[in-house]
Amino acid sequence: MGYKSELRRDFSVYSVLAVGFSITNSWFGISASLVTGIYSGGTVVTVYGICFIALISTCVAVSLAEMASAMPNAGGQYFWASELAPRRWSNFLAYVTGGFAWAGAVFTSASVAISVGSALVGVYQICNPAFTFNPLQVSGRWPIFAAYQLVNVFAFFFNCYGRTLPKTATAALYTSLISMVAITVTVLAKSSPKNSAEFVFATFRNENGWSSPFIAFVVGLINPNWSFACLDAATHLAEEVSHPEKVVPVAILGTVAIGFVTSFIYSVSMFFSIKDITAVYQSPTGVPILEIFNQALESIPGAVVLETLIICTGVGCMIACHTWQARLAWSFSRDRGLPGSRYWATVHKGLDVPVNAHILSCVLVAILGLLYIASSTAFNSMITACVVLLYFSYSIPIILLLFVKGRNNLQRGPFWMGPFGLVSNYVVLVWTAFTFVLYSFPYYYPVVAGSMNYVSVVYSVVFSFLGVYWLARGRRTFRSKEERDANTIGVTTEANIAHQR
């Protein structure tokens, strides 16, 4: 498809699935953002939200899997946009799609880092009750900021050598699944008495001030939605696996299936084990799931052990996020989509990874930590934006497939879902429009500066950067489809010579 293979094909279907699930890690996402869902509808919004978002995510997965099977490439959605768009708009739409995807990946990495950092500080606090901090104040955010940076730096090193990545991803998958089972069994076995089924499945609690239950429910959906984000991750490993047209779709759909099973069982089990939901809201640790563990086990050491399993899972998620964002930055730079692309598109042969692109993404994640110091509300808005920006990057190639290229005119890959794929495409588009509007609503009502949703500001920053760079430089330097098509002959010839040898 116009690219020379530069990365080793060390990944298998299992390790690609491991990377995809390690990033999504739905049950970990539920743990990390539990308080948002509880405030915005109680247990109901999380339990039924998981089921609803899993259906939406299945449609997303089918849409991505069809295109990944037909056009396997490390660029993923921005490459598909380039191939599907009219020649006149191909470069611009590919560039915008790639910009949305990479911004979403970097923001997601920052959100995982803050989740793990918060868990580390929460563990320290429960072991040292004299230590108090208030994340609503700047002085109270410094401990979490320090833990955030520690997590980012620690995870950085695991992506500096390519040959170990498949094993690292597989280990992260095992860690996640074993931790989920161990926590669920332990909490259910030790907690007594259990909550009623009515509390878990039928009690709606609106603590965020919205008079409309619908708005309260929608605001709370960001919790399960964040837990099923990043489904495109496996597509960016297409050039590091044999037969990507078959392997990548399996990995994407497998991610959703495992995510739904683990997150649903886990969340229901935790809700049955809550003894004092008010204490969960007001936990001095700032980590609601840690308070649930403490209530269930009635043992601080026991709660710390279970939270440590979540932290280990979160670190695996962070490592996989770095793999994802580095591949996106590298593939986008390969087409000269970022400032300084010639540096970020370099692959170090001895290491077999795009180290420069990896460093760029990790530095940006570190810088985003400063936003948390300035305003935790603005940082939370960035987390919301990462979900919607990723939906934007999925929707652009889907729109081009439906209304420009036509599904029947696409040269299909081995994975093709026919009418269900068509329905899935439209579901993704409708859901993207829905989240763009409804996820912009304030988290709490009445609205004050400290509870405002600044996601529109985040959109404005991303859109402005992409627009300014495109006009100043990108429209002249971004690699066109014509240039890539011209290179296809040379790449194919080189591959044939290598095969003959």
N, C-alpha and C positions, 0 to 999 in steps of 0.2 A: 504493500500500500504506500510505497514511496519512502520507506524508512529502512535504514540499515540496522540489523539487529546488533545491539551493543551490550545487552544484559544476558547473563547466563539463565538458562531455563531450568532452574533448580527446584521450582515449586511443583507440587503435585496437586491433584484435585483436593486432597485433604488439607494440605497446608494453605491453599488459597481460601478454602472455606474457613480455616482457622483464623486467617487475617481478617476476612470479612466479618465473622462473628465476634472476634476479639474487639473490633472497633465498635460494632453495634452494641454487643453485650447488654441485651435488653434488661436483664434482671439487675445488673449493676446500675444501669441508668435509672431504674425505678428506685433503687436504694438512694442514689445520690440526690435525686430531686423529689423525694417523697413528700416533703412538706408542701410543695406547690399544689400537688393534687389534693392533699387532705384539706387544705384551706379552701379550695375551689370545688367543693362538692363532697368532701369526705372520702370514704373508701369507695363509694359508688363510681366516682369519676375515674379512679385508677383501674378498678376491676373491669368495668365495661369499656373504659377508654382503651385498655389494652386490646380487647377483642375488636373494637372498631378500627383502631389504628393498624392492627395486624391485617385486617381486610384491605385497608388502603395500601399498606406496604406490600401486600401480595400483588396488587395491581402495579405498583411501582416496580417491583421485582420482575414481573412478567414483561413490562415495557422495556426495562433495561436489558433483560436477558435476551430478548428478541434482537435488539440492535447490537448487543455484544456478540451474539452468535453470527450475525450477518456481517459485521464490520469490527472484528477484534483488533483493538489498538490501545496502547497505554494511555492515549489521550482521552479515551472514553467519550463522554458526551460532547466535548468540544470538537473532537474529530468527526463524530457523527453529524454534528451540525454543519461542518464544512462539506461533508460528502452529500448531504441532503439538500442544502440550500441552493437557490439559483446562483449562477456564477457571479452575478453582480453583487450579491449580498453575502456570499460565502465567507469571505475573510472577516467581515465585521461580526456576523452572527457567531462564527466560531470563536472569535476573540472574546466577545461578551460572555458566551457560555463558559469558556475556560476561566475567565475572570471570576464569574460567580462560583464555579466549582472550587477553585483554589481558595477563595476567600472563605467559603463554607468549611473547607477542610482545616484551614488555620484556626478559624473561630471554634470549630469543634475540638481541636487539640487543646485550645485554651480552656474550654469548658471542662474537659476531662481533668486537666491539671488542677483546676480550682476545686473540683470534686474530691480528688485524692488529697490535695493539700488541706482541705477542710476536715477530712476524715483524720488525718494525722494530728492536727491541732485538737480535734475533739477527743481523741484517745489520750493525748497529753493532759487535757483538762479533767477528764473523768478520773485519771490517776492522781491528779494534783488539784483538788477542789479549791485550794487557795488561789489558783491561777484563774483569773477572770478576764474576759475580753468581750467587746461588743462590736460585731461587724458593721453596725450602723454608724459607728464613729471611725474616723481615719486611723486613730491610734489603735483601735481594736482590730484593724485589718492587716496590720504588719505581720503578725505571726502566720496568718494564712498566706500572705504574699511570699514570705520566706519559704514556706513549705511548697508552695506553687513552683517557685523557681528550682527548688531542690528536685522535685519530681520531673520537671522538664529536662534538667541537665542529666539526671540519672537515666531517663529513658532514651536520651539522645545517643548514648554510646552503643545501644543494641542495634542501631541501624547503620553502623559504620563498616560492617563487613558482611557482604552479601551472602556468603555460603552458609552462615549460621542462621539467617532469617527464617527459612522454613522450619527449622527445629525450634527456634524461639517462638514462632507463631503457634506451632503445635503444642508446645509446653503451656502457652498462654490459654489455649482452648481447654486443655485438661485442667488447668488451675481454675478456670472459671466454672466449668461444669462440676468438678469435685467440690469446690467451695459452695456452690449453690445447693447441692444435695446435702452437704454437711451442715450448713446453716439451717436449712429448712427442717431437717430431721431433728436437730438439736433443739431448736426453738419450739417446735410442736411437742416434743417429748417433755420438755421442762416447764412450759407455761401452763399454769392452772390457776383459776378456772379459765376456760376458753370463752371468747365472745360468742354471741349468738349468730346464727346465719343471717338474721335480720340486720344486725349491725354491719356485717360485711357486704351483703348483697342488696340491701334495701334502705339503708339510712343515708339520706342526703343532708350534708352539713355545708352551709354556705357561710364561710368565715371571712370572705374577702369584700363584703360590703355591697356587692351588686344586688339590686332588687330583682333582677331578672335571673331565674335559675339557669336559663339557657346560656346567658353570657358567662355566668359563674362556671358552668360546666365547660364551655369552650376555652376559657382562660386556663382552666386546669388541664386541658388536653395537651398542653405543651409538654407536660411531664412524660406521658407515654409516647408522644410523638418524638421527643428528643431521644427516647430510648430505642426507637426504630429508625433513626436517621442514618445517613452515610452508607446506603445500600449500594452505591456505585463503587465502593472501595475495590472489590474484586476485579472490576473491569480494568483498573489501572495496572494490574499485574499480567495483562494479556501477553506481554512480550517476555515474561519470565516463566511461562508454563507451556508445555507441549499441548497441542490441540485446544487452544483457548476457546474456539467456537463451541466446544462441548463442555469444557471444564468450567468456564466462567459462569454460564447460566446455572449450572448445578450449585455452584458456590453461592450465588445470589439468592436463589430460592431456598437453599438450605439454611442460610442465615436467618431468613424470616421464620421458617418453621421452628428452628431451635429457639429463636428469640421469643416466639409466642409461648411455646411450652414452658420454658424456664421462667419467664417473667410472670405469667399467669399463676402458675403453681406457687411461686415465691411470694408474690404480693398477697394472694389469698391467705397463705400460711401466716404471714406477718400480721395481717389484720385480725385474724382469729386470736392472735397472741397478745394484742394490746390490752393492757389493764387500765391505764389512765391516759386517755388521748390528750387531755390538757397538758399533762407533763411532757408529752411528745412534742406539742407545739412549743413549749417554753423551756426545752432542755438547755441547760447552760453550756452544753458541749457544742450547740449549734448543728448537731448531726442527729436528726430524728431517729434514724434506724438504730443508732447506738443506744438511745434511750429505750427503744423497743426490746433490744437484746437484754438490757439491764433489767427491765421489768420482767421479762420471760424467765431469765436464769436466776434473778435475784443474786447476782454475783458480778462484781465489777471485773475481776480477772477473766471470767467467762465471757463477758460482753466484749472485752478487749480482744480476746482470741478470735471471736467471730468477726469483729470489725477488721482485724488484721487480715483475715481471708478476703474481705472486700477490698482492702487496700492493695493486696497482691493482685487481685483481679483487675483493679483500676490501673495498676502499673502496666500490666499486660495490655490493657486497652490503650494506654498512652503510647506504648511501643508501636502497636499496630497503627495508631493515628499518625505517628511519625513516618511510618512506611508509606502510608496513603498520601500524605501531603507532600512528601519528597518526590514520589512518582508523578504526582500532578504538576509540581513545580518544574521537574525535569522535562516531562513531555511537552508542557506548554512552552518552556524555554527553547526546546528543540525546534519549535516553530517561531521562535523569536517573539513570544508574547509578553515577556516581562522585561523591565529595565535591566540591562546588564545580562541579557540572556546567554551570551557566549560563555559567561562564567558558570551559570547555573545548569547549562546543558552538558557539562563535562561529566564523563563517567570514568572513574579511576579504575583502570584495568586490574590492578592488583587487589582492589577491594571489591570490585564488581557491583558497586552501588553508586548512585549519583550523589556523592558526598556534599558537593557544593550546594546543590539544591536542598539537601537535607539541612545543612547549616543555615541557609537562608530562612527556611520555614521555622526552624527552632528559635532563631533569633527574633523573628516576628512574634512568636508565641511568648517569648520572654518580655518583649516590649509591651504586649497587650496586658501583661500583668500589672503594668502601671495604671491602666484604666481602672482596674479593680481598686487600687489605692485611691484614685480620684473619686470614684463613684461605684459602689457595688451595684446600684440600680442600673447604671449604664452598662456595666459588665453583664448583668443578667439579660439586658436587652440584646446584647451582642449574641448571647447564647440562643435567644429566640430567632435572631436574624440568621444564624447558621443553618437552621432548619429550613427556613423559607428560601434562602439563597440556593441551597441544594435543590429544592423543588424547582426553582427557576431554571437551573442548569439541566434538569431532566425534561422540563416542559418545552424548551426551545427545539431540541431535535424531534420531540414528539409532534409538535405543531408542524414542523417541516415534513415529517413523514406522512402525516394525515392530509395536509392541505396543499403541499407542494409536490413532493415526490409521489405520494400515493402508496399505500401499503402493498397493493398488488404489483407495483413496479419495482419493488425492492428485491434485489437478489438475496433470497432468504438463506439463512444458515440452518444447521441441523435442528435448532430450537425455534419452533414457530407455533403459536397458540391460536392462529386463525381468528374466529369471531370473538373468543374470550380476550385475545390480545387487543382487538379493536376496542372492546368495552373498557379494558384496563387503561388504554391510552386516554380515553375521554375522562375516566375517573381521575387520573393523575392531573389532568388540566383543570378540572373543576375544583379539585382539592387544593391545588396551588393557588387559584384565585381566592378560595375561601380563606386559606391561612394568611395570605397577604393582607387581607382586610381584617379578619377577626383576631389574629395574633398581634395586631397593632393596638388593641384595646389595653388600657391601663390594668395592672395586676390587681389593684385594690381601689375601692371607691369609698368615700370621696377622694378625689385625686389631689395629691400634694407632690412637691418636687421629689421627695424621697421615695414615692411609690409609683412615679410616672413610668410609662413604658416608652423608652427612647429608641425603639427599633427603627422608626422612620428616620432618625438621625443617622443610624448605622447604615441604612440603605443609601441615604444621601451621600455619605462619605465614600462608600464603595462605588456607587454610580458615578460620582464626580471624578474619582481617581481614574476609573476605566475610560470615561469620556475624554478627560484632559490628555491622558497618555495616548489614546488612539489618535486624537487630532494632532498632537505634537510630534508623534513618532510612529506609533503602532501601525497606522494605515500605510506607511511606506516600508516598514521593516517586517511586518508579520508575514510569514511564509504563505504564499497563496496556494490554492488548490492546483493551479496550472504548474507551479514550480514542483509541487509534490508529485503530480502526475508525470512530469517530465523525468523525475528521478526514478520512477518506478521501473523503467526499462533497464537502467543501470543496476539497480538493486537486484532485479530478477536475474540479469545476466551474471552478476557476481555470485548469486546463490547457485545458479546452475553449474558454474565452473567449479565451485567448492564441492557440489554434489558429485560431479564427475571425478574429481580428484579422490 
